[in-house]
Every structure is written in C-alpha cells, then in structure tokens.
Amino acid sequence: MSKNNVVIKNGVRFEIAKYLNKVAPKCTKVVIITDNNVFLHYEADVVASLERAGITVKTFVMQAGEKNKNIDTYTAMINFVADAKMSREDVIIALGGGVVGDLAGFVAATYMRGIKVIQMPTTLLACIDSSIGGKTGFDLPQGKNLIGAFHQPSAVLIDLETLKTLPKEEFQNGLGEGIKYAFLIGNGMLELLKEGLDDGNLLDFVTRCVDYKLDIVNRDEKESGLRKLLNLGHTLGHAIEKESNYTIPHGLAVTKGTLCVANASVKCGKLQKQVYLDAIDVCKKYDLDYTISYDIKTLLKNIQMDKKMHSDGDISFVDIEGVGNCVVRTTSIKVLEEYLTK
Ligand SMILES: NC(=O)c1ccc[n+]([C@@H]2O[C@H](COP(=O)([O-])OP(=O)(O)OC[C@H]3O[C@@H](n4cnc5c(N)ncnc54)[C@H](O)[C@@H]3O)[C@@H](O)[C@H]2O)c1
C-alpha cells in the first residue's frame, strides 16, 4: 500500500468524498460500518461529506466491543451490504476502532470476492496499528482472529481530532501498542512517550508508527517473515487476553507481553536495564498496569491454539535484543517458558 493513500490530518472526516473519488471514481454507494459509540460522534460528518458529493450512503451500526467481533455480527453486516445492492465499484467505510476495522475489512474482503474498503480509524490503537496492513477478520470461541483474510484498504484516513472523545482507558489501550512500537522503532520513541503525548507531538508519534508499519507490510504483506516483528508482545498478549476472558483489552495485554520479554532480555544482558526502567516509567505515567497476574506456564499452554504455533510444536515469538533491534525467534514452548521466567 502506498504511503500516498494514508492521510493523517485533523478534520479529514469532512473531506471524505474527495479521497473516495480518488480511489474509487465509479463508486455511487457507500456502506459505513461503525459502532454505537462512534456513530454518535462522527457518522453524521462522514455522511454529510458523502451526500454532498451525490453518494448514496447507508450505515450499519454494530454494538461496540470485542465480544461482538464474531460470526453473527459478520453475517448481519454482509447481509446489510447485500441488501444495499452494493456493486463491485462501491466502497465500504470502516469508521471506528480495531473491532469495526477488522470486521468491516473482512466484509469488504469477502463480499463479491472483494470490494474496496476505506479505513477511518478512531482509536489510537486503530490509528497506529490495526487500520494499516490489511489484516481483517473476527474471533471464534476457540480463539481470536481465527477467521480472516488479508485485504488491503484502498485508503486510510486518520483524523486525529476524533481521538478527543476517546475514553481515557481506550487511549491507554492504544499506548500499549505504542510501547511495542517504541521498542521496535527505537530512535527516541520511548523518550517521546516519556515526555507525554499531547496535541504538539501526537501527529509525529502516529506518523512514525504508521510509516514503520507500512514499510514492514510493504516488504512482507502476508507475514512470511519480517512482518512477524509486529507481533512483539503478542504471543503472551493474546494468551493474557484469553485467560482474562477478554476483560484485559488487547493493547494492555500487548504491553504486559512486551514488558515481560523486555525483562527477560535485561536478565540475559541483551537490553540495557535503563531502557526497561524507562518503559516502566511510561507505563506509570499513563497508569498502565504492566504486571502479569497469571502463571506464565498456564499462559503458554493456552498458546497451543495460537496461530503462531508451528506444526512441530515450536512457537514464534519476538525477542528484544535492544531498542530498535528486535528479532523473530522460533523455539519450543519449554525453552520460551524458561526464558520468560528466568
Ligand atoms: N488488523 C490488525 O492488524 C489489528 C492490529 C491490532 C489490533 N487489532 C484488533 O483491534 C481490536 C481492538 O481495537 P480497539 O482497541 O480500537 O477497540 P474497539 O474497536 O473495541 O474500540 C474501543 C472502544 O472505543 C470506542 N471508540 C472508538 N473510537 C472512539 C472515539 N473516537 N470516541 C469515543 N469512543 C470511541 C468504541 O466504541 C469501543 O467501545 C481487537 O479486536 C484487535 O484484535 C487488529
């Protein structure tokens, strides 16, 4: 996906028609997929922009929450899109956080074997992570994101103004992925987080995360190698989410997973202790509980269902060699357990 198709701009929600026309000039109908919270804040702005340009708009509103990222919601969505008689020229707009983005992206990937989707992320997590890269899908009772497809968005339109209405805990959740990026990218990202994100540096922070992810995804779209780096903190993170029965949100679980790996890396003498302490300072600053209250062994047992498991029983996880220097390792669960519990 070209960098030109990602726009990060305050108020971009009022100019959707302009960008829609660029990526889908023959589009006459749009289905907006959103959730009940985002709907109240931003749906009318997007609709107004599209209707001014003569586009017919219909909106599907899902109930917010990870528990609804399931097959029933998917079925309701795709029926809605079919009832709206969307053609292959028409476009789905995903207006919301990662839950909306993943589901709407999968509807776009599967309706008529694939129509265009524009991602309009409205959470910090979705802005810096889930809206970029084309991973779409939903959860099964057996595990997260077990149904899915790669389907690149035609455009990602990021309106940072929308983050103003984000509840504090959702901003914190996004920072969880933000800390992951700080370890992956290096280059002062942790320091930036330590200073504190504000109106002055949020654009810089989001842009750097987006650029990093785009670069990785463009080199390894289907996650055959390099893209696995983006899973830093996720091996354990997914297990923590599941063990908590999804009461611990994704981003926070990723923070816990990332800090656990960072701690192991410090103990092995690979990562400077000060960096780990800086990351803890960031967690404290934003009130992020980075501790893990579950037994690591139990968590790793649950990873058996995780997609990162290889057929020979080995597992991929991302290790931290230093800030801006992370590597993908493949190891047995036993060795990983020893590493993380040293
Ligand atoms: N596709 C990917 O590459 C990828 C990457 C990371 C995470 N994810 C997925 O993302 C999901 C988590 O996404 P999320 O953290 O954005 O959660 P979310 O989509 O559930 O949104 C969190 C909450 O914030 C509300 N909200 C969203 N934007 C708002 C706004 N601007 N103002 C007020 N309220 C707002 C939502 O209604 C919801 O209640 C998980 O399902 C995870 O698996 C996907």
The ligand as an SDF file (V2000), in Angstrom:
LIG
                    3D

 44 48  0  0  0  0  0  0  0  0999 V2000
   -5.9400   -5.8200   11.9770 N   0  0  0  0  0  0  0  0  0  0  0  0
   -4.8710   -5.6350   12.6980 C   0  0  0  0  0  0  0  0  0  0  0  0
   -3.7370   -5.5910   12.2000 O   0  0  0  0  0  0  0  0  0  0  0  0
   -5.0100   -5.4450   14.1880 C   0  0  0  0  0  0  0  0  0  0  0  0
   -3.9300   -4.9930   14.9660 C   0  0  0  0  0  0  0  0  0  0  0  0
   -4.1210   -4.7620   16.3150 C   0  0  0  0  0  0  0  0  0  0  0  0
   -5.3740   -4.9860   16.8940 C   0  0  0  0  0  0  0  0  0  0  0  0
   -6.3880   -5.4310   16.1190 N   0  0  0  0  0  0  0  0  0  0  0  0
   -7.7210   -5.6550   16.6970 C   0  0  0  0  0  0  0  0  0  0  0  0
   -8.2220   -4.4030   17.1200 O   0  0  0  0  0  0  0  0  0  0  0  0
   -9.2160   -4.6370   18.1090 C   0  0  0  0  0  0  0  0  0  0  0  0
   -9.0830   -3.6170   19.2180 C   0  0  0  0  0  0  0  0  0  0  0  0
   -9.3070   -2.3520   18.6590 O   0  0  0  0  0  0  0  0  0  0  0  0
   -9.5890   -1.0710   19.5710 P   0  0  0  0  0  0  0  0  0  0  0  0
   -8.6620   -1.0830   20.7020 O   0  0  0  0  0  0  0  0  0  0  0  0
   -9.6160    0.0820   18.6630 O   0  0  0  0  0  0  0  0  0  0  0  0
  -11.0090   -1.3890   20.2180 O   0  0  0  0  0  0  0  0  0  0  0  0
  -12.5230   -1.0870   19.7910 P   0  0  0  0  0  0  0  0  0  0  0  0
  -12.6820   -1.0640   18.3410 O   0  0  0  0  0  0  0  0  0  0  0  0
  -13.3350   -2.0420   20.5660 O   0  0  0  0  0  0  0  0  0  0  0  0
  -12.7720    0.3800   20.3470 O   0  0  0  0  0  0  0  0  0  0  0  0
  -12.6760    0.6070   21.7140 C   0  0  0  0  0  0  0  0  0  0  0  0
  -13.8610    1.3860   22.2750 C   0  0  0  0  0  0  0  0  0  0  0  0
  -13.7130    2.7590   21.9390 O   0  0  0  0  0  0  0  0  0  0  0  0
  -14.9060    3.2680   21.3760 C   0  0  0  0  0  0  0  0  0  0  0  0
  -14.4970    4.3180   20.4500 N   0  0  0  0  0  0  0  0  0  0  0  0
  -13.8000    4.1630   19.3020 C   0  0  0  0  0  0  0  0  0  0  0  0
  -13.4490    5.3510   18.8050 N   0  0  0  0  0  0  0  0  0  0  0  0
  -13.9700    6.2940   19.6350 C   0  0  0  0  0  0  0  0  0  0  0  0
  -13.9200    7.7040   19.6490 C   0  0  0  0  0  0  0  0  0  0  0  0
  -13.2180    8.3830   18.7630 N   0  0  0  0  0  0  0  0  0  0  0  0
  -14.5680    8.3470   20.6320 N   0  0  0  0  0  0  0  0  0  0  0  0
  -15.2360    7.6400   21.5920 C   0  0  0  0  0  0  0  0  0  0  0  0
  -15.2880    6.3070   21.6490 N   0  0  0  0  0  0  0  0  0  0  0  0
  -14.6460    5.6370   20.6760 C   0  0  0  0  0  0  0  0  0  0  0  0
  -15.5460    2.0650   20.7430 C   0  0  0  0  0  0  0  0  0  0  0  0
  -16.9190    2.2270   20.5920 O   0  0  0  0  0  0  0  0  0  0  0  0
  -15.2060    0.9700   21.7400 C   0  0  0  0  0  0  0  0  0  0  0  0
  -16.1270    0.9900   22.8000 O   0  0  0  0  0  0  0  0  0  0  0  0
   -9.0330   -6.0650   18.5710 C   0  0  0  0  0  0  0  0  0  0  0  0
  -10.0880   -6.8340   18.0750 O   0  0  0  0  0  0  0  0  0  0  0  0
   -7.7230   -6.4930   17.9300 C   0  0  0  0  0  0  0  0  0  0  0  0
   -7.6950   -7.8630   17.6260 O   0  0  0  0  0  0  0  0  0  0  0  0
   -6.2400   -5.6540   14.7890 C   0  0  0  0  0  0  0  0  0  0  0  0
  1  2  1  0
  2  3  2  0
  2  4  1  0
  4  5  1  0
  4 44  2  0
  5  6  2  0
  6  7  1  0
  7  8  2  0
  8  9  1  0
  8 44  1  0
  9 10  1  0
  9 42  1  0
 10 11  1  0
 11 12  1  0
 11 40  1  0
 12 13  1  0
 13 14  1  0
 14 15  2  0
 14 16  1  0
 14 17  1  0
 17 18  1  0
 18 19  2  0
 18 20  1  0
 18 21  1  0
 21 22  1  0
 22 23  1  0
 23 24  1  0
 23 38  1  0
 24 25  1  0
 25 26  1  0
 25 36  1  0
 26 27  1  0
 26 35  1  0
 27 28  2  0
 28 29  1  0
 29 30  1  0
 29 35  2  0
 30 31  1  0
 30 32  2  0
 32 33  1  0
 33 34  2  0
 34 35  1  0
 36 37  1  0
 36 38  1  0
 38 39  1  0
 40 41  1  0
 40 42  1  0
 42 43  1  0
M  CHG  2   8   1  16  -1
M  END
$$$$
